[in-house]
Amino acid sequence: MIPEPIQRYLTHQAEQSPLDYSDLRAVFLNGTLKRSPEVSQTEGLMEISIGLLRAERAG
């Protein structure tokens, strides 16, 4: 889960972007070896990227 302040920032950046990425598609593969219940760095970066793509498609 992306913290709310970061999600707001990402949404703002997506809304202000002069570029159109609405046709962009992505496949995310998480190959982390981390076994603990906390979010891995890979998962955190994936969530940020996914959030940007969702904001672009919604906007």
PDBQT receptor file of N, H, CA, C and O in Angstrom, charges set to zero:
ATOM      1  N   MET A   1       0.845  -1.177   0.000  1.00  0.00    +0.000 N 
ATOM      2  CA  MET A   1       0.000   0.000   0.000  1.00  0.00    +0.000 C 
ATOM      3  C   MET A   1       0.887   1.236   0.000  1.00  0.00    +0.000 C 
ATOM      4  O   MET A   1       1.833   1.325   0.784  1.00  0.00    +0.000 OA
ATOM      5  N   ILE A   2       0.589   2.181  -0.869  1.00  0.00    +0.000 N 
ATOM      6  H   ILE A   2      -0.178   2.108  -1.505  1.00  0.00    +0.000 HD
ATOM      7  CA  ILE A   2       1.354   3.421  -0.961  1.00  0.00    +0.000 C 
ATOM      8  C   ILE A   2       0.815   4.401   0.080  1.00  0.00    +0.000 C 
ATOM      9  O   ILE A   2      -0.395   4.609   0.159  1.00  0.00    +0.000 OA
ATOM     10  N   PRO A   3       1.700   5.007   0.882  1.00  0.00    +0.000 N 
ATOM     11  CA  PRO A   3       1.239   5.999   1.860  1.00  0.00    +0.000 C 
ATOM     12  C   PRO A   3       0.502   7.147   1.164  1.00  0.00    +0.000 C 
ATOM     13  O   PRO A   3       0.864   7.543   0.057  1.00  0.00    +0.000 OA
ATOM     14  N   GLU A   4      -0.521   7.669   1.814  1.00  0.00    +0.000 N 
ATOM     15  H   GLU A   4      -0.815   7.347   2.714  1.00  0.00    +0.000 HD
ATOM     16  CA  GLU A   4      -1.385   8.692   1.235  1.00  0.00    +0.000 C 
ATOM     17  C   GLU A   4      -0.625   9.917   0.710  1.00  0.00    +0.000 C 
ATOM     18  O   GLU A   4      -0.932  10.368  -0.393  1.00  0.00    +0.000 OA
ATOM     19  N   PRO A   5       0.353  10.482   1.440  1.00  0.00    +0.000 N 
ATOM     20  CA  PRO A   5       1.058  11.651   0.896  1.00  0.00    +0.000 C 
ATOM     21  C   PRO A   5       1.791  11.345  -0.407  1.00  0.00    +0.000 C 
ATOM     22  O   PRO A   5       1.846  12.186  -1.304  1.00  0.00    +0.000 OA
ATOM     23  N   ILE A   6       2.349  10.151  -0.509  1.00  0.00    +0.000 N 
ATOM     24  H   ILE A   6       2.304   9.468   0.220  1.00  0.00    +0.000 HD
ATOM     25  CA  ILE A   6       3.045   9.774  -1.749  1.00  0.00    +0.000 C 
ATOM     26  C   ILE A   6       2.038   9.582  -2.869  1.00  0.00    +0.000 C 
ATOM     27  O   ILE A   6       2.296   9.981  -4.005  1.00  0.00    +0.000 OA
ATOM     28  N   GLN A   7       0.892   8.975  -2.567  1.00  0.00    +0.000 N 
ATOM     29  H   GLN A   7       0.683   8.650  -1.645  1.00  0.00    +0.000 HD
ATOM     30  CA  GLN A   7      -0.135   8.781  -3.592  1.00  0.00    +0.000 C 
ATOM     31  C   GLN A   7      -0.654  10.114  -4.105  1.00  0.00    +0.000 C 
ATOM     32  O   GLN A   7      -0.875  10.272  -5.306  1.00  0.00    +0.000 OA
ATOM     33  N   ARG A   8      -0.851  11.081  -3.205  1.00  0.00    +0.000 N 
ATOM     34  H   ARG A   8      -0.671  10.953  -2.230  1.00  0.00    +0.000 HD
ATOM     35  CA  ARG A   8      -1.289  12.413  -3.632  1.00  0.00    +0.000 C 
ATOM     36  C   ARG A   8      -0.259  13.050  -4.559  1.00  0.00    +0.000 C 
ATOM     37  O   ARG A   8      -0.611  13.650  -5.574  1.00  0.00    +0.000 OA
ATOM     38  N   TYR A   9       1.020  12.913  -4.200  1.00  0.00    +0.000 N 
ATOM     39  H   TYR A   9       1.307  12.425  -3.375  1.00  0.00    +0.000 HD
ATOM     40  CA  TYR A   9       2.090  13.461  -5.039  1.00  0.00    +0.000 C 
ATOM     41  C   TYR A   9       2.092  12.798  -6.416  1.00  0.00    +0.000 C 
ATOM     42  O   TYR A   9       2.207  13.483  -7.432  1.00  0.00    +0.000 OA
ATOM     43  N   LEU A  10       1.966  11.483  -6.456  1.00  0.00    +0.000 N 
ATOM     44  H   LEU A  10       1.872  10.926  -5.630  1.00  0.00    +0.000 HD
ATOM     45  CA  LEU A  10       1.959  10.764  -7.727  1.00  0.00    +0.000 C 
ATOM     46  C   LEU A  10       0.775  11.184  -8.597  1.00  0.00    +0.000 C 
ATOM     47  O   LEU A  10       0.916  11.385  -9.803  1.00  0.00    +0.000 OA
ATOM     48  N   THR A  11      -0.380  11.310  -7.973  1.00  0.00    +0.000 N 
ATOM     49  H   THR A  11      -0.495  11.147  -6.993  1.00  0.00    +0.000 HD
ATOM     50  CA  THR A  11      -1.573  11.731  -8.704  1.00  0.00    +0.000 C 
ATOM     51  C   THR A  11      -1.380  13.124  -9.271  1.00  0.00    +0.000 C 
ATOM     52  O   THR A  11      -1.725  13.389 -10.423  1.00  0.00    +0.000 OA
ATOM     53  N   HIS A  12      -0.828  14.016  -8.456  1.00  0.00    +0.000 N 
ATOM     54  H   HIS A  12      -0.549  13.802  -7.521  1.00  0.00    +0.000 HD
ATOM     55  CA  HIS A  12      -0.570  15.382  -8.911  1.00  0.00    +0.000 C 
ATOM     56  C   HIS A  12       0.392  15.380 -10.092  1.00  0.00    +0.000 C 
ATOM     57  O   HIS A  12       0.159  16.083 -11.075  1.00  0.00    +0.000 OA
ATOM     58  N   GLN A  13       1.469  14.602 -10.011  1.00  0.00    +0.000 N 
ATOM     59  H   GLN A  13       1.658  14.032  -9.212  1.00  0.00    +0.000 HD
ATOM     60  CA  GLN A  13       2.439  14.540 -11.094  1.00  0.00    +0.000 C 
ATOM     61  C   GLN A  13       1.799  14.000 -12.374  1.00  0.00    +0.000 C 
ATOM     62  O   GLN A  13       2.058  14.510 -13.464  1.00  0.00    +0.000 OA
ATOM     63  N   ALA A  14       0.977  12.982 -12.242  1.00  0.00    +0.000 N 
ATOM     64  H   ALA A  14       0.767  12.567 -11.356  1.00  0.00    +0.000 HD
ATOM     65  CA  ALA A  14       0.315  12.404 -13.416  1.00  0.00    +0.000 C 
ATOM     66  C   ALA A  14      -0.636  13.422 -14.050  1.00  0.00    +0.000 C 
ATOM     67  O   ALA A  14      -0.729  13.503 -15.275  1.00  0.00    +0.000 OA
ATOM     68  N   GLU A  15      -1.338  14.195 -13.225  1.00  0.00    +0.000 N 
ATOM     69  H   GLU A  15      -1.262  14.129 -12.230  1.00  0.00    +0.000 HD
ATOM     70  CA  GLU A  15      -2.282  15.190 -13.739  1.00  0.00    +0.000 C 
ATOM     71  C   GLU A  15      -1.566  16.350 -14.420  1.00  0.00    +0.000 C 
ATOM     72  O   GLU A  15      -2.098  16.930 -15.366  1.00  0.00    +0.000 OA
ATOM     73  N   GLN A  16      -0.375  16.695 -13.959  1.00  0.00    +0.000 N 
ATOM     74  H   GLN A  16       0.058  16.224 -13.191  1.00  0.00    +0.000 HD
ATOM     75  CA  GLN A  16       0.371  17.836 -14.497  1.00  0.00    +0.000 C 
ATOM     76  C   GLN A  16       1.251  17.478 -15.690  1.00  0.00    +0.000 C 
ATOM     77  O   GLN A  16       1.795  18.372 -16.339  1.00  0.00    +0.000 OA
ATOM     78  N   SER A  17       1.398  16.214 -15.986  1.00  0.00    +0.000 N 
ATOM     79  H   SER A  17       0.956  15.488 -15.460  1.00  0.00    +0.000 HD
ATOM     80  CA  SER A  17       2.288  15.784 -17.063  1.00  0.00    +0.000 C 
ATOM     81  C   SER A  17       1.766  16.239 -18.425  1.00  0.00    +0.000 C 
ATOM     82  O   SER A  17       0.603  15.999 -18.751  1.00  0.00    +0.000 OA
ATOM     83  N   PRO A  18       2.614  16.892 -19.221  1.00  0.00    +0.000 N 
ATOM     84  CA  PRO A  18       2.182  17.295 -20.561  1.00  0.00    +0.000 C 
ATOM     85  C   PRO A  18       2.202  16.123 -21.552  1.00  0.00    +0.000 C 
ATOM     86  O   PRO A  18       1.742  16.257 -22.686  1.00  0.00    +0.000 OA
ATOM     87  N   LEU A  19       2.728  14.995 -21.127  1.00  0.00    +0.000 N 
ATOM     88  H   LEU A  19       3.101  14.886 -20.206  1.00  0.00    +0.000 HD
ATOM     89  CA  LEU A  19       2.838  13.834 -22.001  1.00  0.00    +0.000 C 
ATOM     90  C   LEU A  19       1.633  12.918 -21.847  1.00  0.00    +0.000 C 
ATOM     91  O   LEU A  19       1.001  12.885 -20.791  1.00  0.00    +0.000 OA
ATOM     92  N   ASP A  20       1.321  12.181 -22.894  1.00  0.00    +0.000 N 
ATOM     93  H   ASP A  20       1.835  12.207 -23.752  1.00  0.00    +0.000 HD
ATOM     94  CA  ASP A  20       0.194  11.253 -22.860  1.00  0.00    +0.000 C 
ATOM     95  C   ASP A  20       0.717   9.819 -22.868  1.00  0.00    +0.000 C 
ATOM     96  O   ASP A  20       1.276   9.352 -23.861  1.00  0.00    +0.000 OA
ATOM     97  N   TYR A  21       0.528   9.145 -21.761  1.00  0.00    +0.000 N 
ATOM     98  H   TYR A  21       0.074   9.524 -20.955  1.00  0.00    +0.000 HD
ATOM     99  CA  TYR A  21       0.945   7.749 -21.642  1.00  0.00    +0.000 C 
ATOM    100  C   TYR A  21      -0.268   6.826 -21.510  1.00  0.00    +0.000 C 
ATOM    101  O   TYR A  21      -0.138   5.702 -21.025  1.00  0.00    +0.000 OA
ATOM    102  N   SER A  22      -1.429   7.286 -21.929  1.00  0.00    +0.000 N 
ATOM    103  H   SER A  22      -1.534   8.199 -22.323  1.00  0.00    +0.000 HD
ATOM    104  CA  SER A  22      -2.651   6.520 -21.714  1.00  0.00    +0.000 C 
ATOM    105  C   SER A  22      -2.656   5.169 -22.431  1.00  0.00    +0.000 C 
ATOM    106  O   SER A  22      -3.407   4.270 -22.052  1.00  0.00    +0.000 OA
ATOM    107  N   ASP A  23      -1.824   5.023 -23.464  1.00  0.00    +0.000 N 
ATOM    108  H   ASP A  23      -1.214   5.753 -23.772  1.00  0.00    +0.000 HD
ATOM    109  CA  ASP A  23      -1.784   3.743 -24.182  1.00  0.00    +0.000 C 
ATOM    110  C   ASP A  23      -0.669   2.826 -23.682  1.00  0.00    +0.000 C 
ATOM    111  O   ASP A  23      -0.451   1.756 -24.249  1.00  0.00    +0.000 OA
ATOM    112  N   LEU A  24       0.033   3.233 -22.635  1.00  0.00    +0.000 N 
ATOM    113  H   LEU A  24      -0.144   4.103 -22.175  1.00  0.00    +0.000 HD
ATOM    114  CA  LEU A  24       1.139   2.448 -22.096  1.00  0.00    +0.000 C 
ATOM    115  C   LEU A  24       0.620   1.266 -21.289  1.00  0.00    +0.000 C 
ATOM    116  O   LEU A  24      -0.326   1.400 -20.513  1.00  0.00    +0.000 OA
ATOM    117  N   ARG A  25       1.233   0.129 -21.475  1.00  0.00    +0.000 N 
ATOM    118  H   ARG A  25       2.001   0.020 -22.106  1.00  0.00    +0.000 HD
ATOM    119  CA  ARG A  25       0.894  -1.079 -20.717  1.00  0.00    +0.000 C 
ATOM    120  C   ARG A  25       2.167  -1.596 -20.066  1.00  0.00    +0.000 C 
ATOM    121  O   ARG A  25       3.263  -1.323 -20.555  1.00  0.00    +0.000 OA
ATOM    122  N   ALA A  26       2.040  -2.335 -18.975  1.00  0.00    +0.000 N 
ATOM    123  H   ALA A  26       1.150  -2.556 -18.578  1.00  0.00    +0.000 HD
ATOM    124  CA  ALA A  26       3.220  -2.849 -18.281  1.00  0.00    +0.000 C 
ATOM    125  C   ALA A  26       2.920  -4.197 -17.646  1.00  0.00    +0.000 C 
ATOM    126  O   ALA A  26       1.783  -4.497 -17.281  1.00  0.00    +0.000 OA
ATOM    127  N   VAL A  27       3.954  -4.987 -17.527  1.00  0.00    +0.000 N 
ATOM    128  H   VAL A  27       4.877  -4.744 -17.824  1.00  0.00    +0.000 HD
ATOM    129  CA  VAL A  27       3.894  -6.248 -16.796  1.00  0.00    +0.000 C 
ATOM    130  C   VAL A  27       4.913  -6.137 -15.678  1.00  0.00    +0.000 C 
ATOM    131  O   VAL A  27       6.068  -5.789 -15.923  1.00  0.00    +0.000 OA
ATOM    132  N   PHE A  28       4.500  -6.427 -14.457  1.00  0.00    +0.000 N 
ATOM    133  H   PHE A  28       3.562  -6.710 -14.258  1.00  0.00    +0.000 HD
ATOM    134  CA  PHE A  28       5.381  -6.334 -13.298  1.00  0.00    +0.000 C 
ATOM    135  C   PHE A  28       5.676  -7.728 -12.766  1.00  0.00    +0.000 C 
ATOM    136  O   PHE A  28       4.765  -8.523 -12.538  1.00  0.00    +0.000 OA
ATOM    137  N   LEU A  29       6.943  -8.012 -12.575  1.00  0.00    +0.000 N 
ATOM    138  H   LEU A  29       7.683  -7.366 -12.760  1.00  0.00    +0.000 HD
ATOM    139  CA  LEU A  29       7.375  -9.285 -12.000  1.00  0.00    +0.000 C 
ATOM    140  C   LEU A  29       8.148  -8.970 -10.726  1.00  0.00    +0.000 C 
ATOM    141  O   LEU A  29       9.114  -8.207 -10.758  1.00  0.00    +0.000 OA
ATOM    142  N   ASN A  30       7.736  -9.542  -9.625  1.00  0.00    +0.000 N 
ATOM    143  H   ASN A  30       6.951 -10.162  -9.599  1.00  0.00    +0.000 HD
ATOM    144  CA  ASN A  30       8.417  -9.320  -8.353  1.00  0.00    +0.000 C 
ATOM    145  C   ASN A  30       9.260 -10.546  -8.046  1.00  0.00    +0.000 C 
ATOM    146  O   ASN A  30       8.736 -11.616  -7.737  1.00  0.00    +0.000 OA
ATOM    147  N   GLY A  31      10.564 -10.376  -8.135  1.00  0.00    +0.000 N 
ATOM    148  H   GLY A  31      10.990  -9.506  -8.386  1.00  0.00    +0.000 HD
ATOM    149  CA  GLY A  31      11.486 -11.489  -7.882  1.00  0.00    +0.000 C 
ATOM    150  C   GLY A  31      12.216 -11.349  -6.559  1.00  0.00    +0.000 C 
ATOM    151  O   GLY A  31      13.327 -11.859  -6.414  1.00  0.00    +0.000 OA
ATOM    152  N   THR A  32      11.618 -10.673  -5.596  1.00  0.00    +0.000 N 
ATOM    153  H   THR A  32      10.716 -10.258  -5.715  1.00  0.00    +0.000 HD
ATOM    154  CA  THR A  32      12.285 -10.455  -4.315  1.00  0.00    +0.000 C 
ATOM    155  C   THR A  32      12.449 -11.770  -3.544  1.00  0.00    +0.000 C 
ATOM    156  O   THR A  32      11.649 -12.694  -3.688  1.00  0.00    +0.000 OA
ATOM    157  N   LEU A  33      13.477 -11.830  -2.746  1.00  0.00    +0.000 N 
ATOM    158  H   LEU A  33      14.127 -11.079  -2.630  1.00  0.00    +0.000 HD
ATOM    159  CA  LEU A  33      13.719 -12.997  -1.900  1.00  0.00    +0.000 C 
ATOM    160  C   LEU A  33      13.325 -12.728  -0.447  1.00  0.00    +0.000 C 
ATOM    161  O   LEU A  33      13.481 -13.590   0.418  1.00  0.00    +0.000 OA
ATOM    162  N   LYS A  34      12.817 -11.528  -0.192  1.00  0.00    +0.000 N 
ATOM    163  H   LYS A  34      12.690 -10.828  -0.894  1.00  0.00    +0.000 HD
ATOM    164  CA  LYS A  34      12.458 -11.131   1.163  1.00  0.00    +0.000 C 
ATOM    165  C   LYS A  34      11.264 -11.951   1.660  1.00  0.00    +0.000 C 
ATOM    166  O   LYS A  34      10.240 -12.032   0.981  1.00  0.00    +0.000 OA
ATOM    167  N   ARG A  35      11.393 -12.552   2.835  1.00  0.00    +0.000 N 
ATOM    168  H   ARG A  35      12.224 -12.486   3.387  1.00  0.00    +0.000 HD
ATOM    169  CA  ARG A  35      10.326 -13.400   3.373  1.00  0.00    +0.000 C 
ATOM    170  C   ARG A  35       9.535 -12.730   4.483  1.00  0.00    +0.000 C 
ATOM    171  O   ARG A  35       8.497 -13.249   4.892  1.00  0.00    +0.000 OA
ATOM    172  N   SER A  36       9.993 -11.606   4.973  1.00  0.00    +0.000 N 
ATOM    173  H   SER A  36      10.837 -11.184   4.640  1.00  0.00    +0.000 HD
ATOM    174  CA  SER A  36       9.302 -10.972   6.090  1.00  0.00    +0.000 C 
ATOM    175  C   SER A  36       7.980 -10.368   5.622  1.00  0.00    +0.000 C 
ATOM    176  O   SER A  36       7.788 -10.155   4.424  1.00  0.00    +0.000 OA
ATOM    177  N   PRO A  37       7.071 -10.091   6.550  1.00  0.00    +0.000 N 
ATOM    178  CA  PRO A  37       5.770  -9.531   6.156  1.00  0.00    +0.000 C 
ATOM    179  C   PRO A  37       5.846  -8.068   5.703  1.00  0.00    +0.000 C 
ATOM    180  O   PRO A  37       4.888  -7.564   5.115  1.00  0.00    +0.000 OA
ATOM    181  N   GLU A  38       6.966  -7.374   5.964  1.00  0.00    +0.000 N 
ATOM    182  H   GLU A  38       7.744  -7.784   6.441  1.00  0.00    +0.000 HD
ATOM    183  CA  GLU A  38       7.044  -5.986   5.522  1.00  0.00    +0.000 C 
ATOM    184  C   GLU A  38       7.240  -5.928   4.007  1.00  0.00    +0.000 C 
ATOM    185  O   GLU A  38       7.714  -6.884   3.393  1.00  0.00    +0.000 OA
ATOM    186  N   VAL A  39       6.871  -4.797   3.420  1.00  0.00    +0.000 N 
ATOM    187  H   VAL A  39       6.486  -4.020   3.918  1.00  0.00    +0.000 HD
ATOM    188  CA  VAL A  39       6.944  -4.626   1.977  1.00  0.00    +0.000 C 
ATOM    189  C   VAL A  39       8.403  -4.597   1.535  1.00  0.00    +0.000 C 
ATOM    190  O   VAL A  39       9.228  -3.895   2.119  1.00  0.00    +0.000 OA
ATOM    191  N   SER A  40       8.707  -5.367   0.495  1.00  0.00    +0.000 N 
ATOM    192  H   SER A  40       8.036  -5.937   0.020  1.00  0.00    +0.000 HD
ATOM    193  CA  SER A  40      10.064  -5.355  -0.056  1.00  0.00    +0.000 C 
ATOM    194  C   SER A  40      10.246  -4.081  -0.870  1.00  0.00    +0.000 C 
ATOM    195  O   SER A  40       9.266  -3.451  -1.267  1.00  0.00    +0.000 OA
ATOM    196  N   GLN A  41      11.480  -3.704  -1.115  1.00  0.00    +0.000 N 
ATOM    197  H   GLN A  41      12.276  -4.215  -0.792  1.00  0.00    +0.000 HD
ATOM    198  CA  GLN A  41      11.753  -2.527  -1.936  1.00  0.00    +0.000 C 
ATOM    199  C   GLN A  41      11.207  -2.723  -3.344  1.00  0.00    +0.000 C 
ATOM    200  O   GLN A  41      10.695  -1.784  -3.954  1.00  0.00    +0.000 OA
ATOM    201  N   THR A  42      11.317  -3.940  -3.857  1.00  0.00    +0.000 N 
ATOM    202  H   THR A  42      11.733  -4.702  -3.362  1.00  0.00    +0.000 HD
ATOM    203  CA  THR A  42      10.780  -4.243  -5.185  1.00  0.00    +0.000 C 
ATOM    204  C   THR A  42       9.277  -4.015  -5.211  1.00  0.00    +0.000 C 
ATOM    205  O   THR A  42       8.758  -3.388  -6.134  1.00  0.00    +0.000 OA
ATOM    206  N   GLU A  43       8.579  -4.519  -4.205  1.00  0.00    +0.000 N 
ATOM    207  H   GLU A  43       9.000  -5.028  -3.455  1.00  0.00    +0.000 HD
ATOM    208  CA  GLU A  43       7.126  -4.353  -4.149  1.00  0.00    +0.000 C 
ATOM    209  C   GLU A  43       6.751  -2.884  -4.017  1.00  0.00    +0.000 C 
ATOM    210  O   GLU A  43       5.790  -2.428  -4.637  1.00  0.00    +0.000 OA
ATOM    211  N   GLY A  44       7.502  -2.144  -3.213  1.00  0.00    +0.000 N 
ATOM    212  H   GLY A  44       8.282  -2.515  -2.709  1.00  0.00    +0.000 HD
ATOM    213  CA  GLY A  44       7.233  -0.717  -3.054  1.00  0.00    +0.000 C 
ATOM    214  C   GLY A  44       7.381   0.050  -4.357  1.00  0.00    +0.000 C 
ATOM    215  O   GLY A  44       6.546   0.895  -4.678  1.00  0.00    +0.000 OA
ATOM    216  N   LEU A  45       8.435  -0.238  -5.112  1.00  0.00    +0.000 N 
ATOM    217  H   LEU A  45       9.113  -0.925  -4.851  1.00  0.00    +0.000 HD
ATOM    218  CA  LEU A  45       8.631   0.413  -6.402  1.00  0.00    +0.000 C 
ATOM    219  C   LEU A  45       7.547   0.012  -7.402  1.00  0.00    +0.000 C 
ATOM    220  O   LEU A  45       7.093   0.830  -8.203  1.00  0.00    +0.000 OA
ATOM    221  N   MET A  46       7.142  -1.249  -7.344  1.00  0.00    +0.000 N 
ATOM    222  H   MET A  46       7.511  -1.913  -6.694  1.00  0.00    +0.000 HD
ATOM    223  CA  MET A  46       6.065  -1.699  -8.229  1.00  0.00    +0.000 C 
ATOM    224  C   MET A  46       4.775  -0.965  -7.919  1.00  0.00    +0.000 C 
ATOM    225  O   MET A  46       4.065  -0.545  -8.833  1.00  0.00    +0.000 OA
ATOM    226  N   GLU A  47       4.464  -0.804  -6.636  1.00  0.00    +0.000 N 
ATOM    227  H   GLU A  47       5.041  -1.145  -5.894  1.00  0.00    +0.000 HD
ATOM    228  CA  GLU A  47       3.233  -0.113  -6.255  1.00  0.00    +0.000 C 
ATOM    229  C   GLU A  47       3.232   1.334  -6.729  1.00  0.00    +0.000 C 
ATOM    230  O   GLU A  47       2.195   1.849  -7.150  1.00  0.00    +0.000 OA
ATOM    231  N   ILE A  48       4.384   1.995  -6.663  1.00  0.00    +0.000 N 
ATOM    232  H   ILE A  48       5.226   1.577  -6.322  1.00  0.00    +0.000 HD
ATOM    233  CA  ILE A  48       4.474   3.372  -7.151  1.00  0.00    +0.000 C 
ATOM    234  C   ILE A  48       4.229   3.415  -8.656  1.00  0.00    +0.000 C 
ATOM    235  O   ILE A  48       3.472   4.257  -9.138  1.00  0.00    +0.000 OA
ATOM    236  N   SER A  49       4.863   2.520  -9.392  1.00  0.00    +0.000 N 
ATOM    237  H   SER A  49       5.479   1.836  -9.000  1.00  0.00    +0.000 HD
ATOM    238  CA  SER A  49       4.676   2.471 -10.846  1.00  0.00    +0.000 C 
ATOM    239  C   SER A  49       3.232   2.147 -11.208  1.00  0.00    +0.000 C 
ATOM    240  O   SER A  49       2.661   2.763 -12.108  1.00  0.00    +0.000 OA
ATOM    241  N   ILE A  50       2.650   1.195 -10.516  1.00  0.00    +0.000 N 
ATOM    242  H   ILE A  50       3.114   0.695  -9.785  1.00  0.00    +0.000 HD
ATOM    243  CA  ILE A  50       1.254   0.824 -10.769  1.00  0.00    +0.000 C 
ATOM    244  C   ILE A  50       0.336   2.003 -10.464  1.00  0.00    +0.000 C 
ATOM    245  O   ILE A  50      -0.616   2.258 -11.201  1.00  0.00    +0.000 OA
ATOM    246  N   GLY A  51       0.620   2.721  -9.378  1.00  0.00    +0.000 N 
ATOM    247  H   GLY A  51       1.394   2.514  -8.779  1.00  0.00    +0.000 HD
ATOM    248  CA  GLY A  51      -0.177   3.896  -9.032  1.00  0.00    +0.000 C 
ATOM    249  C   GLY A  51      -0.111   4.969 -10.106  1.00  0.00    +0.000 C 
ATOM    250  O   GLY A  51      -1.122   5.594 -10.425  1.00  0.00    +0.000 OA
ATOM    251  N   LEU A  52       1.073   5.186 -10.666  1.00  0.00    +0.000 N 
ATOM    252  H   LEU A  52       1.895   4.679 -10.407  1.00  0.00    +0.000 HD
ATOM    253  CA  LEU A  52       1.217   6.165 -11.754  1.00  0.00    +0.000 C 
ATOM    254  C   LEU A  52       0.429   5.748 -12.986  1.00  0.00    +0.000 C 
ATOM    255  O   LEU A  52      -0.244   6.571 -13.606  1.00  0.00    +0.000 OA
ATOM    256  N   LEU A  53       0.511   4.473 -13.340  1.00  0.00    +0.000 N 
ATOM    257  H   LEU A  53       1.057   3.804 -12.836  1.00  0.00    +0.000 HD
ATOM    258  CA  LEU A  53      -0.225   3.996 -14.508  1.00  0.00    +0.000 C 
ATOM    259  C   LEU A  53      -1.736   4.103 -14.301  1.00  0.00    +0.000 C 
ATOM    260  O   LEU A  53      -2.469   4.500 -15.207  1.00  0.00    +0.000 OA
ATOM    261  N   ARG A  54      -2.190   3.748 -13.110  1.00  0.00    +0.000 N 
ATOM    262  H   ARG A  54      -1.595   3.425 -12.373  1.00  0.00    +0.000 HD
ATOM    263  CA  ARG A  54      -3.632   3.857 -12.835  1.00  0.00    +0.000 C 
ATOM    264  C   ARG A  54      -4.093   5.307 -12.893  1.00  0.00    +0.000 C 
ATOM    265  O   ARG A  54      -5.161   5.595 -13.435  1.00  0.00    +0.000 OA
ATOM    266  N   ALA A  55      -3.305   6.221 -12.344  1.00  0.00    +0.000 N 
ATOM    267  H   ALA A  55      -2.437   5.987 -11.905  1.00  0.00    +0.000 HD
ATOM    268  CA  ALA A  55      -3.658   7.637 -12.378  1.00  0.00    +0.000 C 
ATOM    269  C   ALA A  55      -3.702   8.141 -13.816  1.00  0.00    +0.000 C 
ATOM    270  O   ALA A  55      -4.572   8.937 -14.169  1.00  0.00    +0.000 OA
ATOM    271  N   GLU A  56      -2.777   7.684 -14.640  1.00  0.00    +0.000 N 
ATOM    272  H   GLU A  56      -2.070   7.037 -14.354  1.00  0.00    +0.000 HD
ATOM    273  CA  GLU A  56      -2.746   8.102 -16.052  1.00  0.00    +0.000 C 
ATOM    274  C   GLU A  56      -3.976   7.597 -16.794  1.00  0.00    +0.000 C 
ATOM    275  O   GLU A  56      -4.567   8.326 -17.591  1.00  0.00    +0.000 OA
ATOM    276  N   ARG A  57      -4.358   6.363 -16.536  1.00  0.00    +0.000 N 
ATOM    277  H   ARG A  57      -3.878   5.772 -15.888  1.00  0.00    +0.000 HD
ATOM    278  CA  ARG A  57      -5.527   5.792 -17.230  1.00  0.00    +0.000 C 
ATOM    279  C   ARG A  57      -6.825   6.435 -16.753  1.00  0.00    +0.000 C 
ATOM    280  O   ARG A  57      -7.772   6.571 -17.528  1.00  0.00    +0.000 OA
ATOM    281  N   ALA A  58      -6.876   6.833 -15.474  1.00  0.00    +0.000 N 
ATOM    282  H   ALA A  58      -6.107   6.723 -14.844  1.00  0.00    +0.000 HD
ATOM    283  CA  ALA A  58      -8.084   7.437 -14.929  1.00  0.00    +0.000 C 
ATOM    284  C   ALA A  58      -8.225   8.899 -15.351  1.00  0.00    +0.000 C 
ATOM    285  O   ALA A  58      -9.335   9.427 -15.422  1.00  0.00    +0.000 OA
ATOM    286  N   GLY A  59      -7.103   9.543 -15.628  1.00  0.00    +0.000 N 
ATOM    287  H   GLY A  59      -6.201   9.114 -15.570  1.00  0.00    +0.000 HD
ATOM    288  CA  GLY A  59      -7.120  10.969 -15.868  1.00  0.00    +0.000 C 
ATOM    289  C   GLY A  59      -7.227  11.345 -17.271  1.00  0.00    +0.000 C 
ATOM    290  O   GLY A  59      -7.251  12.533 -17.591  1.00  0.00    +0.000 OA
TER     291      GLY A  59
